[in-house]
């Protein structure tokens, strides 16, 4: 009887130490983890949004660069036109020089002819006509005078034509030069405008790239903080589990001292995997209201409510075939038993065994948590036969 009371006192001391050492610290760490997780999620959201902006800007910059390539080709075509116009202008300038020289000569010849006519007067034509000695010579002289007159008129007309041709070529030259200047101006304006657009977009791209990297760094920082807090919480969970193990040992010692028998395995040979007995979700179909959209509607196991860090016991002896993060089950342990069944223990805060390890019934294989698809701390346990079919855990264990 004295041993029983001593065990009870030990158990009370352990319980008091658990409440004193872990409660405030764990609450504070969980709050910090919540805040870090929210910051991480916010930073990740900003990363996604900024990345979308960056992708859009990169697309626009690529389009602008493609258009610059088009402009470059247009620039080459325009340059070819400019070169052609330059050649035409040079040719026209050469023609203008030739026409100017011819015009100058014609002008000089005409001026000499006019001077001669002025000096001789109109009588010179008559003198030629009346100097004829016979009718035939008269007719010949009249033809000569007419020819001279026509030549004078032709010279004047030719001079006028040369002057008009010179004016036309100069007008054409001025039009070509104006066209060339217009082409150059339009070309420079297009290139300058497009380069300005590209520069603005690249500036925005660089700015958003900097913002993106800052958000990524913030997300990584908060992720690291969450990992650190998870490690600290896992350490607390392990410490609590150790204290719980001591409590369990004290309870067993108290029960033995009182002459009470330990809980026996069920008829199938399995034991209840945690100290708590509250079932929060049964095997089989469950509606949306039962999960809040987290987990599956066709529940392949049994959920048992428990506190984070409570020890999880092997329901039966066997070999650990999996001990790692496992999809929606979070941190998960699977044990293959000698009767062909396997048990799965999901959502653990920390795993206490390793793959390939042999465990005995009642050995601590991990600690209750809420990893994976979980709305709160609990243990998910599944029973799986050799063919991979899931069975109702309540057929093997009872609270």
CORZIVEN-V279661 format. One record per residue. N is the residue number from 1. PSI is psi in radians with two decimals (999 if undefined). Layout:
N,PSI / N,PSI
This chain:
1,-0.66 / 2,-0.65 / 3,-0.65 / 4,-0.84 / 5,-0.64 / 6,-0.73 / 7,-0.71 / 8,-0.74 / 9,-0.72 / 10,-0.76 / 11,-0.78 / 12,-0.72 / 13,-0.70 / 14,-0.78 / 15,-0.74 / 16,-0.70 / 17,-0.65 / 18,-0.84 / 19,-0.64 / 20,-0.75 / 21,-0.70 / 22,-0.56 / 23,-1.06 / 24,-0.76 / 25,-0.80 / 26,-0.71 / 27,-0.75 / 28,-0.76 / 29,-0.70 / 30,-0.65 / 31,-0.77 / 32,-0.71 / 33,-0.74 / 34,-0.81 / 35,-0.75 / 36,-0.68 / 37,-0.75 / 38,-0.73 / 39,-0.72 / 40,-0.79 / 41,-0.71 / 42,-0.76 / 43,-0.71 / 44,-0.66 / 45,-0.78 / 46,-0.63 / 47,-0.83 / 48,-0.81 / 49,-0.78 / 50,-0.65 / 51,-0.69 / 52,-0.74 / 53,-0.78 / 54,-0.77 / 55,-0.74 / 56,-0.76 / 57,-0.69 / 58,-0.70 / 59,-0.77 / 60,-0.71 / 61,-0.72 / 62,-0.71 / 63,-0.76 / 64,-0.71 / 65,-0.69 / 66,-0.71 / 67,-0.58 / 68,-0.64 / 69,-0.72 / 70,-0.77 / 71,-0.63 / 72,-0.73 / 73,-0.73 / 74,-0.65 / 75,-0.72 / 76,-0.72 / 77,-0.76 / 78,-0.70 / 79,-0.67 / 80,-0.72 / 81,-0.74 / 82,-0.75 / 83,-0.72 / 84,-0.77 / 85,-0.65 / 86,-0.73 / 87,-0.74 / 88,-0.72 / 89,-0.75 / 90,-0.71 / 91,-0.76 / 92,-0.68 / 93,-0.67 / 94,-0.73 / 95,-0.68 / 96,-0.69 / 97,-0.74 / 98,-0.81 / 99,-0.68 / 100,-0.71 / 101,-0.80 / 102,-0.74 / 103,-0.73 / 104,-0.75 / 105,-0.82 / 106,-0.67 / 107,-0.75 / 108,-0.77 / 109,-0.75 / 110,-0.69 / 111,-0.69 / 112,-0.75 / 113,-0.74 / 114,-0.68 / 115,-0.73 / 116,-0.80 / 117,-0.67 / 118,-0.74 / 119,-0.69 / 120,-0.54 / 121,3.11 / 122,-0.35 / 123,-0.39 / 124,-0.68 / 125,-0.75 / 126,-0.65 / 127,-0.69 / 128,-0.73 / 129,-0.85 / 130,-0.10 / 131,-0.04 / 132,2.43 / 133,-0.33 / 134,3.07 / 135,-0.71 / 136,-0.74 / 137,-0.59 / 138,-0.82 / 139,-0.72 / 140,-0.73 / 141,-0.66 / 142,-0.74 / 143,-0.69 / 144,-0.77 / 145,-0.74 / 146,-0.70 / 147,-0.76 / 148,-0.71 / 149,-0.75 / 150,-0.68 / 151,-0.72 / 152,-0.77 / 153,-0.69 / 154,-0.69 / 155,-0.72 / 156,-0.76 / 157,-0.74 / 158,-0.72 / 159,-0.71 / 160,-0.74 / 161,-0.72 / 162,-0.72 / 163,-0.73 / 164,-0.70 / 165,-0.68 / 166,-0.74 / 167,-0.76 / 168,-0.78 / 169,-0.66 / 170,-0.70 / 171,-0.77 / 172,-0.71 / 173,-0.80 / 174,-0.68 / 175,-0.76 / 176,-0.75 / 177,-0.67 / 178,-0.71 / 179,-0.74 / 180,-0.76 / 181,-0.65 / 182,-0.76 / 183,-0.79 / 184,-0.75 / 185,-0.81 / 186,-0.72 / 187,-0.85 / 188,-0.67 / 189,-0.76 / 190,-0.83 / 191,-0.78 / 192,-0.74 / 193,-0.80 / 194,-0.70 / 195,-0.61 / 196,-0.74 / 197,-0.80 / 198,-0.75 / 199,-0.74 / 200,-0.77 / 201,-0.68 / 202,-0.61 / 203,-0.78 / 204,-0.69 / 205,-0.82 / 206,-0.70 / 207,-0.80 / 208,-0.53 / 209,-0.73 / 210,-0.75 / 211,-0.75 / 212,-0.81 / 213,-0.64 / 214,-0.77 / 215,-0.68 / 216,-0.75 / 217,-0.70 / 218,-0.74 / 219,-0.75 / 220,-0.68 / 221,-0.82 / 222,-0.59 / 223,-0.72 / 224,-0.67 / 225,-0.72 / 226,-0.75 / 227,-0.73 / 228,-0.76 / 229,-0.65 / 230,-0.70 / 231,-0.73 / 232,-0.70 / 233,-0.66 / 234,-0.65 / 235,-0.74 / 236,-0.72 / 237,-0.71 / 238,-0.72 / 239,-0.72 / 240,-0.71 / 241,-0.69 / 242,-0.74 / 243,-0.69 / 244,-0.68 / 245,-0.70 / 246,-0.69 / 247,-0.78 / 248,-0.73 / 249,-0.69 / 250,-0.69 / 251,-0.75 / 252,-0.73 / 253,-0.70 / 254,-0.73 / 255,-0.72 / 256,-0.70 / 257,-0.57 / 258,-0.02 / 259,0.30 / 260,2.55 / 261,2.52 / 262,2.67 / 263,2.29 / 264,2.67 / 265,2.81 / 266,3.09 / 267,-0.49 / 268,-0.14 / 269,0.09 / 270,2.68 / 271,2.77 / 272,2.33 / 273,-0.21 / 274,2.91 / 275,-0.65 / 276,2.71 / 277,0.11 / 278,2.13 / 279,2.17 / 280,-0.32 / 281,2.27 / 282,2.98 / 283,2.51 / 284,-2.85 / 285,2.46 / 286,2.50 / 287,3.03 / 288,-0.68 / 289,-0.38 / 290,-0.38 / 291,-0.33 / 292,0.41 / 293,0.00 / 294,2.27 / 295,-2.90 / 296,2.70 / 297,-0.59 / 298,1.59 / 299,2.14 / 300,0.27 / 301,-2.76 / 302,2.31 / 303,2.27 / 304,2.12 / 305,2.41 / 306,2.88 / 307,2.62 / 308,2.30 / 309,-0.14 / 310,2.48 / 311,2.57 / 312,2.26 / 313,2.53 / 314,2.19 / 315,-0.42 / 316,2.87 / 317,2.64 / 318,-2.93 / 319,2.31 / 320,2.09 / 321,-0.24 / 322,2.37 / 323,1.39 / 324,-3.12 / 325,2.34 / 326,1.39 / 327,-2.35 / 328,-0.25 / 329,-0.15 / 330,-2.49 / 331,2.14 / 332,2.55 / 333,2.34 / 334,2.29 / 335,2.23 / 336,2.17 / 337,2.87 / 338,-0.33 / 339,0.15 / 340,-0.24 / 341,2.75 / 342,2.57 / 343,2.48 / 344,2.32 / 345,1.90 / 346,2.93 / 347,0.44 / 348,2.54 / 349,-0.55 / 350,2.55 / 351,2.38 / 352,0.05 / 353,3.03 / 354,2.76 / 355,2.37 / 356,-0.19 / 357,2.46 / 358,2.27 / 359,2.68 / 360,2.82 / 361,2.27 / 362,-0.13 / 363,2.52 / 364,2.10 / 365,-0.17 / 366,-2.93 / 367,2.47 / 368,2.48 / 369,-2.77 / 370,0.61 / 371,2.80 / 372,-2.61 / 373,1.63 / 374,2.51 / 375,-0.11 / 376,2.95 / 377,2.26 / 378,2.93 / 379,2.25 / 380,2.16 / 381,2.33 / 382,2.61 / 383,2.20 / 384,2.25 / 385,3.14 / 386,-0.44 / 387,-0.02 / 388,0.20 / 389,2.49 / 390,2.46 / 391,2.75 / 392,2.07 / 393,-0.51 / 394,-0.15 / 395,-0.21 / 396,-0.54 / 397,2.72 / 398,2.46 / 399,999
